[in-house]
Amino acid sequence: MPVVHEGTLVPTPGRILIVASRFNQLVVNQLVTGALEALGRHGIPEANVEIVRVPGAFEIPQAAQKALKTGRFAGLIALGAVIKGETDHYDHIAHSATNGLNRVAMDLGYPVAHGILTCNTTDQAMDRAGLKSGNKGYDAALAVLEMINLFGRLGS
């Protein structure tokens, strides 16, 4: 029987960083609310959470990298909303944000939860921010808590 390593949703002693975009703020604010709710329900006091606001999804990885390099945080929740328009700008921003977050996670070795919505319409984004399909900010917070715990179990 193989050894299985899996994280659990226990409170982490470290600080949690949320980097959230201001663009599509109506949607993103709902994601932030969901993330804070999940963290609170799992024993993380708001005093142990810091929120950094950036202009848009493209800037999230930049701010995340800068903040994580301080060593003050146990993990990152990235929250934003990229909504498809009439040009291919959507594709470039979504791709750059995702690749940037992956680089931050891999290069710095921190748990990173990707909570940047990529939707065709504002209605779809609102649904994923808590209107109909749960709240992806809540889900991202659970993912980062589990990964922080898993990283602790795996050791340095």
N, C-alpha and C positions, 0 to 999 in steps of 0.2 A: 504494500500500500504506500503510495507516495505521500510525502509531507506536503500539506497544503498550507500556504500562508495567505491570510485574508485579514483586511482591516475591519474594525468595528466602529460604531458610532458612539464613541465615548468622548467626554470633554478632553480637549487638548490643553496642556498648560501654556502653550504659546499663543502669540497674537495672530489674528487672522487679518489679512489684507484683502480689501475689496477695491478693485479698480473698475470704475463705472464711467461710461461715456455720458455726456450731456446731450448729444445728438439723439433724436427720438426719445426725449426725456420722459414723455408720458409713459412709454413702455418701460424704459430702463428704471424709472423710479419704482415701478411695480416689481421688477426683478430684485432690486435692492431690498425692498420690503420683505419679499419672500425669503431672500438669503438671511436677513436678520432674524426673521421668525424661526427658520430652521436652526440657526446657530443657538438662539435662545432656548428653543425646545430641547436642545441637546447639551445644555449646561455651559454655553459660552456667554459670559456677560458682555453687554455692549461695550463696556470699558476695555475689553480685550479685542475690539474690532476697530480697525481704522479704514476709512473710506477715502480714496483718492479719486477726484473727478477729473476727467480729461475731455477734450473737445469731441472726439469721436472714436469709433472702434479702432481705427488705424493707430491711434496714439496709445491704446491700452497696453500693448507689449512694451513700449518704451518706458512708460511710467512704472509698469510692473517690474521690469528689470532693475531700474534705478532703486526702487524701494526695497526689493528683495536683497539687493547687494548690501544693504545696511545690516543684514543679519537679525533684524528685529522681529521677523515674522516666521511662523511655522508653515504657512501656505497661503495661496492666492486664489481668490474667486474673481474671475474676469466677467463683467456684465456689460452688455451692449445690445444694440439692435441695428442690423443692416437690412434695409427694406429695398427690394428691387424697384428700380425705376425704369425709365425708357432707354437708358444707355447701359453699357457694360461696366460702368464704374462700380456697381454693386459687386461684381465678380472679383474685381481687383482688391477692393477693401476687405471683403470676406476672406479671400485667400491670404492676403497679407496679414490680417489679424490672427488667423489660425496658425499660419506658419510662424509668426512672431511669438505667439504664446508657446508653441512647441519648442522653439529655440530657447526661450526663457526657461522652460521646464527642464529641458535636456542639458543646457549649458550650466545652469545654476544648481540643479538637483533638488528643486523644491516641488512639492505637490502643487499642481495648477489645475483648477477646474474651469473648463471652457463653458461659460454661460452667455456667449454672444449669439443672439438669435440671428438667423439668416432666413428671411421670409419673403414671400412674393408680395404680400399686402400688409397694410397696417392692421387689418382685422386679424390676420393670421398671427401677427406679432402679439397683439393684445390677448388673443386666445392662449398663447404660450406663456404670457406674463400673468396668468391667473384667472382670466375670464372663463375659459372652458377646459383647457388641456392641462390643468395643474399649473405650477409656477416653476419655470426653468431656473430661476434664481434660487429657489428652495432646493431644487435638485442639485444644482452646482455646489451649494453649501454642504449638502450631505456627502457629495463626492469628495470634496476637499477634506472633510473630517475623516472619512474612511481612509483616504490616502495618507494623511498625516499619521494616523494610527498604524497603517501598514508599514510606512517608512520606519517608524519607531521599532516595530517588530523585526524588520529586516536588518536593522542596525546600520552603522556607518560603514 
